[in-house]
Amino acid sequence: MVSNLPGVGTNYQDHTFILAPVSRVKGGEDETGDYIIRQDPSTMSRLNEEYKSGEGALAWNFIDAGAKLNPSSDDLATMGEDFNKVWEEVFVPFPDKSVMFMGVLSA
């Protein structure tokens, strides 16, 4: 079924997010971002104090490992004109930007 939904996708950007929880984290409360998400006042006060010296849970992004994925030259040859136009405009001028990023997030 196809529906006419004006505006759908208008502000879409390349920030696709897939959450795939795989296990339970063992350890202290600051090993995941859960306490930051919950914004518990006493915990946030302590974390803000730790952060002043560059320490604690607020000093990192909870991503222990990650990988970037970009197409190879051979891949680009098969992607088609539309993709290659976007590739040249959006990705080539910014070599640190990737088509896909995969990260292991502790949350």
Helices and strands as residue ranges (DSSP letters): G 29-31, H 34-38, H 41-51, G 57-59, E 63-69, H 73-79, H 81-86, I 87-91, E 100-105
